[in-house]
Structures are given as structure tokens and as C-alpha cells.
Amino acid sequence: GAVVSQHPSRVICKSGTSVKIECRSLDFQATTMFWYRQFPKQSLMLMATSNEGSKATYEQGVEKDKFLINHASLTLSTLTVTSAHPEDSSFYICSARTPGQNTEAFFGQGTRLTVV
Amino acid sequence: GDSVTQMEGPVTLSEEAFLTINCTYTATGYPSLFWYVQYPGEGLQLLLKATKADDKGSNKGFEATYRKETTSFHLEKGSVQVSDSAVYFCALSVLEYGNKLVFGAGTILRVKS
């Protein structure tokens, strides 16, 4: 199946700094990518939908200025957590779907962010 | 809004036992339904899907039938193995709403030998 690569897999940063997470579709072009946040023992919460060449669509309650999403090409989307705080510590997962209706979504391995 | 409700876990079974994980949904459009699995230390993988009513998705011995009348998509397997231990997520997507996936809370399955 298609491969989605997410980097880094783990990152520790200090409070107040920014962290960038990359999501790449390795063998297909993804016009749309999705960013999720997963809390311990909980489900994936959709944060935003990233559209190539346009602004991301954020879900209700997600701070656009804190979670900056850029989808500059058909194979790369980035999530930048700005001015991170300990409450931003979480597991972030990206996903991309192959073009078409009802297609399979492929997930990155996730990024464990710890803000100290 | 659209939502997915799964039975709470963890579910603990002995090897070769029968598995059912319940999943019900609410959706404003006509959803496609999915089961995803997350093995320890790995990302999510699609297990099976169904795109219209009465469709049955199946893979690796797992099955789920799209029941529109009961808005359900229960996951079943006749004989589980230790290697099936994982977290299982039921999900839906509606094309009209950007094809984004809405997940249930996930159900932890533990299979003991």
C-alpha cells in the first residue's frame, strides 16, 4: 500500500519554542492531508484538513495561530506547533488519502511531542 | 455532527475465542465505514471497509457488515490470536464533508495464550 512518512517520531522541546512536524506521501500525490491529535487512551481528534496550495481548514476549537499548517506541495504537509506549552504535549498523527471517493487513508507513524 | 461510538475496552479474550466489537454511528450524509487497527508501537492501518448498506468488509479473518437500519458496523472474528492484540478504531467518512475520517474512541483488545 501507499506510504506516508512522518518526521520526527519523537521530539522534546522547551516551553515557548516552536516545533515543526513533517508529513510526506512517498509514492502518491496527496491533495489533501489530515492532522490528528491523539491523547493517551483516547481516540484521534481531527485538528485540521490540509489542502495543497490553499489554507488549511481547522476544526472547531483548534487554534489556527498555534498550530500552523502548510501544504506547499502534493507530497508534503507540515504542522508547526508555535510557542509550545506542556499542555501541547501529545501524539500527533498525519494522514493522507489517495485521490478518489471512499479511498483508503494512510497514516504516518506519528510524532510524540513532549514540551518541558 | 457526525460521530462514532464504540464499546469500551479493554476487551480481554483467550486465544481462539470469538470477538465482537460493537460500533454505531450517526451521520448527516451517507457515510463510508471503516475499521482501523493500531498495533503496539505502530501507526494506524486500514483493516476493512464498507461503502454502502449491506456491504460486508473482510480481511485477515475479521468481518463487519454495514447495517443502515441499525446504524451499526460491528467488528467480528471467529477465532482470535495473540497477534490480534491491538487497538481497533471504527471510523466513518462522508464525501460531502471533505472526506475526513471521524473516529470512535478505540477499543483495546488483549488476547491471552
Interface residues (C-beta under 8 A of the other chain):
Chain A: G1 V4 Q6 T32 F34 K41 Q42 S43 L44 L46 T49 T57 I93 S95 R97 Q101 N102 E104 A105 F106 F107 G108 Q109 G110
Chain B: S32 F34 Y36 E42 G43 L44 Q45 L46 K49 T51 F89 S93 L95 G98 N99 K100 L101 V102 F103 G104 A105 G106 I108
